[in-house]
Amino acid sequence: MSPQSEQAEALAVQLISGPGADRALAAVTRAAQLCVPGASASALPTGSWRLVQLNHRPGAGVTGCFAVMVDRRPSSLPRHRGLRPGEVMVCLSTAPMPRDAQVTTIQWKGLRFFAWLWPQDPWLPGLHSAAAPTADLVGDGPVRSVPVGYRPTRRAVFRVFSGPPAQANSRAITTRHHDDDQHLAYIKVVRPSRQAELLHRHNLLTLANVPVPRPLATRGDGAVALSHVAGPTVAQVFCGRDTEIPDPEQLMAVLDRFPPEVMNLSGRPSWADRVLDHARSAIGALPDEQRRVHSLAERVHTACVSPADSDLVPTHGDFHPGNVILGPHPVDPALGPITGVLDLDNVGPGRLSDDLACYLAHLCALADDNPARSHLTILQRHTRIFDELVEPAELRARTAGVLISLIGVSARRHGAEAAKDRLRRAETLMREYERLS
């Protein structure tokens, strides 16, 4: 990535997260023929808009999603149940668009931005059908969906419930285990070109007795209905729920079931492999720590130079506590409380050390955000067992790499101090790496 591109991405982050976004939003809403009460020809009034999320994929673009208050939401736009009544979501992105994309193009401080109204993501045509599902996709009667997550131009996830829209409960946006008696399914939305690959991964692991959601239906537009797996995630349990946490051995029992056919899938760089890219996002979140972040990322990169491909095994690719479900009805004694594994997009050939480092890094982040003696004990036990499975020095370097990838999102969700916790923890791990090497 050229220095010019890095500077452009840094500027895009600054613009999207700054107070001047009202001028860009005014241009987009005007082009979409939306009326914002109190707006002038060049700007939106204070309080009429807010930044909902910022996504920075180094080398692939920066996207901001804004909630904007309008006097009338177009009937063609499904309601986003994470927004307040009267709000629409406007997305501004520097990411490349598909040919003939139906977007608004604006120039903002010398950068070109593409804009669309949710759910009209040009890369995700299935987003609209997932936002307003019908019974032919999931269920036999009235259904409603609630957004769980959205990565613009990449993917989205919805929870699907029975009952009319008026019964929707906004709390379901951030909790997987709420209202399970009415919960029918999930809908995952990917680019249409990746739909077959997603279905293949779910079917492959289902046949291998890995507890993953089963594909239920699809329309061919990238929206795939998946069976509901009841229960909280390990991350939710770790943060205070009175539920058994799986042992490291039970986590390994899940990974051990990944069949040899996974090696035939396309592989992708791990979080640690892309540490230099993620460092740019981290620097954007902690600009005063630029030298410190860059130095640490260089050390991790040097330590994680990929060994021979003979070390590759079937892996999950994003194995962390938020992707492991603990349900009320155990499916197998060997798996303990684990009843589901989610997010199979990155399943393929990889290194066991990367899967374990991903899990350990997220445990570190959870422990830093929720300090308790019991959390320290859990973290120490996982580290000790994982050290018996992979090379301890490599585990620490790759865990540090994952923590660097978490700095940007931690800053956006929890503030600068949480981001600095990730940085400090990664530095500690690299000191341990150097002692063990």
N, C-alpha and C positions, 0 to 999 in steps of 0.2 A: 504494500500500500504506500503510495507516494506521500511525501510531507504535505503537498497541496491538498490531497484527499483527506489526510488526517486533520488539517486545519479546517477544511470545509465541514467535516463531521462535528468538530468541536464547536464551530460557529452555529451549526444547526441545533445542537443541544442547548446552547446559550439562548438562541432565539426562541425556541419552543418553550423553554422553562422561564423565560423572562416576561416582564410586564408589557412588552410591545407586541405580543401576539394578537392583541385586539385588532390591530390594523390588518393583519393577514386574514383573520377570521371575518372581518367586515367584507373583504373582497370576495371570500368564498361564499358567505351567506347571500351576498348580493347576486352573485352568479347563479346560485341555486334558487333564487327568487324567494328567499325566506325573509320574513320581517322580524327584526329584533327590536322590541320596544325601546325607544330612546336612542337608537343608533343614528350616528351621523353618516355622511357619505364616505368617511374614511376611517371610522373607528367605532367600536362597540362600547356601550356605557359600562362603567365599573359595576361589578356584581352580576353582569349578564352572562359571564362566561367563566370557566375554570378548567384547569388542566386536570384531566382524569388519570392519564398514564403517559409515560414516556418510554419508548423502546429504542434502545441503541444497540444495533448489531454492527460491530466494527467491520468495515469493509462492505457492508450491505445496506447501509442507510440508517437514518434516524426518523422515527415517526412519533408524533404527538397526537393524542386523542383528547379532544376538548368537549365538555358539555356546554352547550349554548342555549340560552332561554329564547324561545321564539313565541310569537303570538298564536301560531297555529302549526302543529306538526303535520306534514304531508301524510295523507291517508295511505300512501304507498309504502311508508316506512313503518315496520313493526315497532312496537314500543320496546325500548331497552329498559328492563326492570331494575337496572342498577342506577338509572338516572331519575332525577326528580320530575314530577309531572310538568309538561311543557318544554322539557329539554330535548334536544337532539344531540347526537354525537358527530362532531366534525373531525376528520382525520387529516393531518398534514404530514407529508412524507417526502424524503429525498430518495427513497428506494426506487430502483428501476421499475417501470411499469410494463405490463404485457402490451404487445402490439394492439392498436385500436382500442386501448382502454378508455372507458367513459369517465374521465376525470377532469377536474378543473386545474389548470396550470397557472401558477403565480410566480413572480420574481420577488424575492424578499432578501434585502441586503446583499444582492449579488448571487444568491443561491436560487436554484429552481426547486419549487415544491409542487407536489401533486396532491390534490385534495379530493375527498369523497365524503359522503354522508353514510354513516353506519346504517344498515349492514351491506352497503354497496361496494365492498372491498373488491377491487378489480382482479385480484389474484384468487379470491375465494368466492366463487359464484354460489357455492352451497351455503354460505352464511345466511342468506335471506330465507331459505327453506328451513334452516335450523332455528332461526329466530321466530318463525311463525309456523311450527310444525303442524301437520295434519295427521289424521289417524292412519292414513295409508303408509306413513313412515314408521310411526310408533303408536301402539294402542288401538283400542276399538271404539273409543268415544272421544269427547272433547279432551284435548291435551294442551298444555302450555309449557313453554321452556323458559329457563332462567340462565343467563350467562354466568359461567364459572370463570372463564379466562379467555383472553383474546390477545394474540400476538399478530398485529397487523401484517398482512400479506403472507403470513406463514400458516397459522392454524387458530382454531377456536374450539372451546368446549362449552356445551350447554347441558343442564340437567332438565329432564323432561318429566312432567307430573301429569296426573289425571286431573280432570276438573276444568271448569271455565277459567279464563284469565283473571276474573275478579277475585278468585281465591288465592292468587299468587302471594307468596310470602317472601319479601325482599331479603330476609335473613339467609335464605338458601343460596344467595350469591356467594357467600364466603364459607359455608359449612356443607360438607358432603353428607353428613349423617342426619340432617334435619328432615323431618317429614317423610321418613322412609316408607310409611304405609301407603303414600300416594305416589312415591317415586317409581317411575316406569323404566327409565333408561337414561343413558347419556347420548348425546349426539356430538361426535367429533367431526370437525370440518378441517379438511386439508386441501391443498391444491388438487384439482382433478387428476393431474398426472401422477399423483402419489397415492391415489385411492386404492388401486390394486395392491400396491406394496403394503399399505396399512392392513388391508384385509388378510393378506397372506401371512403377515406377522402374527395377527391374532389367531388365525386358524392353526398355524404351525405350533404355537405354544399351547393352545387348547388341546391339541392331539397329544402333546407331550405331558399332559396332566399338570401344567403350570396354571395356577388359578388366575386367569386373566378374563376380562370382559369378552363375551361372545358377540360376534357381529350379528345383528338382527335384520337390518335392511339398509338399502342405499338407493339413491335415485341417479347415481352416476355423475353428480355435480360436485363431488368431494365431501358431501355430508353423509356420514356413516353412523347409523344408530347402533349402540353397543349396550349389552345387558348391564343392569345396575348391580354393583357389588356393595352390599350394605356394610356400614361400619365406619368408624373414624380412621384417620391415617396415623401412622406412628408419630408423625410430627405433632398432631393434635394431642395424642396420648402423652407424649413427652412433656408437653406444656401444661400438664396438670390433671388430665382425666384419669380416673381410678380404673385403669385397665392394664392388663399384663402387656409388657413390652417384649417383643420377640428377642430371644437370645441370638448372638452372632451365628451360632451353629444353625439355627433355624433360617436365618437369612441365606446362609450358604446352601442349605438344602433346597431353597427356591432356585438359586442360580445354577446349582448342579443339575437341575431338571431341564435346563435349556438344551434342546436337542442338537446333534451335530449338524443338521440341515441349516442352522443359523449361520454357519460359516459360509454358506453360499449366498447370503444376503450382502448387499452393499455395505461396506464399512465407512465410518465417518470419524473425523478427528475427535479425540476426547477433549474434555474441558482443559486438561493440563496441556495437551498438544497445542491448543490455541491460546496459551497464556499471554503471548505478546499482544494478540488482538484484544483480549479481555482487559489487558492493562490500560488500553486507551479509554475504554469505558470507565475504568476505575479512576483514571486521572481526571476524566470529565466530572466525576462525582466529588473528587478530593483534589482540586487543582493545586492547593497549597502543598500537597504531598507528592508532586509530580516526580521529583528526583528519587524519592524513597520508593514509590511504586515501580518506577521504571527499573531501578537497580534490582529490586526483589524479583520482578518478572524475568529479567535476564538470567538471574541465578536459577530460577525454577526451569526456565527454558533449557539451559545448559544441562541441568540435572535430569531432565526428562527426555533427552534425545532418545528417540524410539529405538529399543533393542530389536533383535531379529524377529521377523514375522513368525518364527517358530513358537513365540510366546503367545500368539493369538489364540483365544478360546471364545466360545459363545458368550456374549455379554448383553446386558440390558442397555447400557449406554447412558442412562440418566437415573441411576439407582440411588434414590435418596428417600428419607423418611416420609416425604409427602406423597410418594408413589407406592407405598406399601399399606394395604388396608388390613385392619384388624376387625374381623366381623364377629357377630354373636354366635355363629355356628361354625366351629372349626371344620375344615375340609379334609385334613390329614394330620395324624399325630406328629409326623416328622416336621411339619411346618408350624406346629404350636398354634398361636393365635392368628397366624397369617392366613387370610382368606382371599386376598386379591393383590395383584400387581398391575399398576396402571402405566400409561404413557409409553407405548411400545415403539414410538417413532424411530428411535435410535438403536433398536435391537439389531445386532449383527456381530461380526468378528471384532474383537477388541482385546483388552488386557484386563485380567481379573483385578490387578492393582488399581485400575481406573474406576471400576465399579465400587470397590471397597473404599477408595479415596473419596469418591463422590458422597457415599453414605456418611463417612466419617467427617467430612468437611461440614455437611449440613448439621450433623450432631453437634459439632463445635459451635456453629452459629446459634443453634437453639440453646445450648448451654450458656453461651455468652449473653443471650437476650433474656434468659430465665435462670439466673444463678441460683444453684441449690446444691447441697452436698450430695444428694442422690444423683443429680445429673453428672457430677464429676465422677462418681463411682461408675455410672453407666458408660461414660466416655472412656474411662481407663480400661474397663473390661473389654469393650469393643476394640480398642487399640491393641491390647495384649493378644486377643484371639486373632485379629487380622495380621499381626506381626508373625504369627505362626504359619500363615497361608501365603504371604508374599514377602518380598525382601523389605525389611523395616525401613531402610533409608529411602528406597523408592516410594514407599507408601507415604512417607512424610512429605517428600517433594511434590508428589502428585496431589496430595491433600491441600498443600499450600497453593497449588495452581487453581484448584476448584475454589478455594476461598477468595482468591483474587477475582475470579469470575463473579463472585457474589457481592463485591464491593459496591458496584453501581446500583444494583437493585436494592441492596440494603439501605443505601443513602436515600433512595426515592421513597422507600416504604417506611423506614424507621428513623431516618435522620443521619447526620454526619457522624455522630458518636458510634452508632452501630456499624457504619462503614469502617471507621477506624479500628473497631474491635476485630473485624475480619482481617484488616491489615496487620494488626499486632499479632493475632493468632498465626497468620501465615509466616510472619518473620520468626516467631518462636519455633514453628515446625522446621523452617529452613536451618535454623541453628542446630536443631536435633539431627537433621539430615547430615549436616557437615560433621557433627560429632560421630555419627554412625558410619559414615563413608570411609 
